[in-house]
Amino acid sequence: MASPFDVLRVEPDASEEAIEQAYRERVIEAHPDHGGSPEEFQRVRTAYKQLQAGYEPEVDTEPELEDEESYEQAGSRVEYLNYAVLDDHGWDLDDDDLFGKAAEGDLDHEDYGEFLVEPHESLLEAAENRGFMWPFACRGGACANCAVIVKQGELSMPVNNILPPEMIEQDIRLSCNGIPVTDEMQVLYNVKHLPELEELRLPPRPFEQAYPGD
């Protein structure tokens, strides 16, 4: 099994500065949005964490394998908030403490909470597998019905045929094929009613019974 030094492509006696530089290069290279994969991205981040924690090579690497497997199997913890409740509570989308307010807002479980996204689950699949009815339409990255705003963490988006670069810069992503690539995330779902997304939506047939006002 590759050691953290191998993953970051540095020598075991590399300086902290060299390790930091190697990590910055490798994390970009391994990111799914730059041609990498969620698995490789996680391996790079895990390797960097191990070196920061004072990793030393061992003859028996089996425990290290177990640690990495546990990390990869843990998935990503996603804290979610329904965009539709912001106006009801007078909350602002750009509020840095938005999720703190939501945690104390006595919201229904469908509007605020958290769940675990298993490896290789998309964000939308994870929500549905846990009984939630989040908006969607095409499931193919060709409409904005499933759009979310990522407030914390990273969500890779292997397929995007609809969101322009300026929306990507605003941290808008598609949940239908978006895969979390960080340990923790905060996302606002049901953001399809943002004015800038209006022309990018399809008729919400699969979701209209869950939100009759659509």
N, C-alpha and C positions, 0 to 999 in steps of 0.2 A: 504494500500500500504506500502511496506517495506521502512523504512527510510534508508538514507545513512549508518547509523551505523549498521543497520540490514544487508545490502548488504555486508559490509566489515567485519561483525561479530565482532564488537567491542562495548564496552560499551559507552554510551553518554559522560562519563567523561574520556575517554581514552586519554592518552597523544599523542602529535604529533608523537613521536617516535613509539608508539604502532600502531597508525593509518597508518604510513608509512610502518611498517613491515607487517601489515595485508593486505594492498593494494598490496604489492609485492607478497605475497602468493596467494591472491585471483586472481590477474590478470593473473598469470601463470595457476592457476587451471581453470579459465574460458576461457582461450584462445582456439579457435577452434582446433588448432593443438595439444592440450593436452586433448582432450575429451570434451571441453566446446562448446559454441555456440557463433556466432557473437552477438546475443542479450544479452546474459549474460556478454560477454566481455565488451560491451558498457555500461551495467548497472553498472559494477564495476568501469569503468573509470569515468562515470558520478557521481557516489557516491563520489569518491575521490575528484573530482573537486568541488563538493558541500561543502565538509568538508574543503577543502583548502580555499574556499571563505567565511568561517565563518557560515556555515549552523547552524540554530537553530530549534529545533522541534516546529511545530505549531499544534494547535488543528485542524484547517481546512487544510487538506493536498491536496485539489483539485488543487490549483495553482501549487503545486509541480508536480502533475500528468501531468498537461498541459505542464510544462517545460520539463519533461522527454519524453513525446510523441513528442514534437517539436524536441527534440534532435534526437530521433530515426527516425523520419520521414525526417530529414534533409539529411540523406545519407552521402556519402563521396565525397569530391571534388578531382578529379583526374587530375593532370597535366601530359600530355603525350608528348612523343617525339619519332619520328620514328628513330630507330637505323640506317636505311639505309642512313640518311643524314649526319652522323657524318664524314665520309671520305670526302664528298664534301666540308665540311667547315673546315677540319683539326682539328676537336674536338676529345678529348680523353674521352673514356668511364669513366675513373676514375677522371675526372676533377670535383672538388667540385662545381664549378660554371657553370656546363654544362647547367643546365636549365636556368640560368641567361643569358647565351650566346644565348640560343635558343629563349628566349623571345625577344631578340633584333636582331634576325637573319632574320627577314622578311620572315619567312617560310610559306608555304601554310598551310591552316587549317588542312588538312589531316595529315601533318607532325608534327605540334606542336599546342597545345592549351590546353583546359581543358573542362571537363564535369562533371556532377554530377551522381554518381552511387546511385540509389535508394536502400533502404534496400531490401535484398533478391535477388538483381540482381547480377549475376557474372560480372566480369570486361568485359569479351568478350560480354556478352549480352548487357551491358550498351553501349558499343561502337557501336554495331550493331543497337541498338534501336535509336541511335542518328545519324545514316546514315554513319558510318565509316565501312570500309572493312578491318578488321584486320585478320591476318593469322589464320587458324585453319585447322584441318583435322578430327580427330576422335571425338572430344567433350567429350571424356570419360576419360581423364587423362592418355591415353596410348601412346601419342606421344608428341614431343616437338614443333610442328608447331606453337602452340599458345603461346609459352613461352614469358615471359616479364622479365625485370630486375627491381626490386623494389629499387629505390634510396632513397625513403623516405616513411615512413609509414609501414603498415603491411597488407599483403594479405593472408588470410587463404586459405588453399588448401585441402578441404575435401577428394579429390581423387587424388592420385598420384601413378601411376604404372610405371613411366618411369624415373623420375629425381633421381639420386643417391644423397646421403647425402652431398657430397662435392659441388654439384651444389646448393643445398638448402642453404648451408653456403655462397655461392656467391650471395645470394638473387635472384636467378632465380626461377620463379614461373610459373604456368600454368594459363592462363587467362580464359580458358574455364569453369573452375569451381571455380576459385579464387574469394573470396568475401572480399572486403575491410573491415577492422575492425578498422580503424582509421579515424579521421575526414578528414584528408588530405593525399594525396599520390602523389608521383612522380614516373612515370614508363616509361621505354623505351620498346616500343613494336616492333614487327618484328625482334626479336633478334635470330630467328631460324638459321640464317646464321653464328652464332658464331661457330668456329671450333669444340668446345667440344659438340655441339648439332647436328652435321652433321649426326651421325649414329642413332640419336633418332627421326629423322623426317620421316613422311610419305609423299608420293607424294602429292603436294599441289593442288589437283584438284579443291576444292571449291574456291581457291584464285588465280589461275593462270591467270585469266583475269584481276585481279586488279594489279598484278605485273607480266607482261609478261616475264620478265627476269628470273623468277624462274625456 
